[in-house]
Amino acid sequence: MNYSVIVEVTLRPGIADPEGATIERALPALGFTGVRAVRAGKLFRFDVEAASSDEALANAQALAERLLSNPVIEDATARLEGEVQ
């Protein structure tokens, strides 16, 4: 069975985020005020073939930790598409 998965990769707390800081500095010039603590990240969507949703999620999490993220500075979280976070 195929399961649609979403993996979100974000910098760990305390790691400098120059991309997020640049976005935050640009917001007032674009008319967006009151936005704070901008953090940039990556989002991946893909399908996993597995016997169960638990197996699909475990495979996606392992893939995220081994390939899609740098575990020294980033956290990766996998979830099935359609699940509320």
ChimeraX attribute file (.defattr): number of C-alpha atoms within 10 A of each C-alpha:
attribute: neighborCount
match mode: 1-to-1
recipient: residues
	/A:1	10
	/A:2	13
	/A:3	19
	/A:4	17
	/A:5	21
	/A:6	22
	/A:7	24
	/A:8	17
	/A:9	22
	/A:10	20
	/A:11	20
	/A:12	14
	/A:13	11
	/A:14	7
	/A:15	10
	/A:16	12
	/A:17	16
	/A:18	12
	/A:19	12
	/A:20	15
	/A:21	15
	/A:22	13
	/A:23	13
	/A:24	18
	/A:25	13
	/A:26	11
	/A:27	14
	/A:28	12
	/A:29	8
	/A:30	8
	/A:31	8
	/A:32	10
	/A:33	10
	/A:34	8
	/A:35	10
	/A:36	11
	/A:37	8
	/A:38	15
	/A:39	17
	/A:40	15
	/A:41	15
	/A:42	12
	/A:43	13
	/A:44	12
	/A:45	14
	/A:46	13
	/A:47	15
	/A:48	18
	/A:49	13
	/A:50	15
	/A:51	11
	/A:52	12
	/A:53	18
	/A:54	11
	/A:55	14
	/A:56	23
	/A:57	22
	/A:58	15
	/A:59	15
	/A:60	25
	/A:61	20
	/A:62	15
	/A:63	15
	/A:64	22
	/A:65	18
	/A:66	12
	/A:67	10
	/A:68	19
	/A:69	20
	/A:70	15
	/A:71	15
	/A:72	8
	/A:73	13
	/A:74	16
	/A:75	18
	/A:76	24
	/A:77	17
	/A:78	23
	/A:79	20
	/A:80	21
	/A:81	15
	/A:82	9
	/A:83	8
	/A:84	6
	/A:85	6
